[in-house]
């Protein structure tokens, strides 16, 4: 396994623990719109995993943009898959 493949694998494992919807919502709040607080509706996710893994943010967002909206719509933060992908696309150039 190449170093690049290892990094993507590690990033995927960490993203699974955080949750794609939570990640996008949190980063959107942090980087783009401080009035967006949907991420706070999740009662199980902790932003420390995101904060402590900044080197994966761009990889995570690139992967999320490629996901099916139907797979991203199952979350506790009142965002559908299309909204999550749209937010991710706005984040990508800022990372």
URPE-V531233 format. One record per residue. N is the residue number from 1. SS is DSSP state (~ for helix, > for strand, _ for the rest). NEAR is the number of other C-alpha atoms within 12 Angstrom. Layout:
[[N	SS	NEAR] [N	SS	NEAR]]
This chain:
[[1	_	8] [2	_	8] [3	~	9] [4	~	12] [5	~	12] [6	~	12] [7	~	20] [8	~	23] [9	~	19] [10	~	19] [11	~	30] [12	~	25] [13	~	19] [14	~	26] [15	~	31] [16	~	20] [17	~	20] [18	~	32] [19	_	34] [20	~	45] [21	~	44] [22	~	45] [23	~	46] [24	~	47] [25	~	45] [26	~	38] [27	~	36] [28	~	32] [29	~	23] [30	~	22] [31	~	22] [32	~	22] [33	_	17] [34	_	14] [35	_	14] [36	_	22] [37	_	21] [38	~	28] [39	~	32] [40	~	22] [41	~	19] [42	_	22] [43	_	14] [44	_	15] [45	_	25] [46	_	19] [47	_	26] [48	~	15] [49	~	23] [50	~	30] [51	~	17] [52	_	13] [53	_	22] [54	~	20] [55	~	18] [56	~	28] [57	~	35] [58	~	29] [59	~	30] [60	~	39] [61	~	40] [62	~	27] [63	~	26] [64	~	38] [65	~	28] [66	~	21] [67	_	22] [68	_	18] [69	~	22] [70	~	18] [71	~	20] [72	~	31] [73	_	23] [74	_	19] [75	_	28] [76	_	21] [77	_	29] [78	_	22] [79	_	29] [80	_	25] [81	~	28] [82	~	24] [83	~	25] [84	~	39] [85	~	33] [86	~	25] [87	~	33] [88	~	39] [89	~	26] [90	~	24] [91	~	30] [92	~	25] [93	_	14] [94	_	16] [95	_	21]]
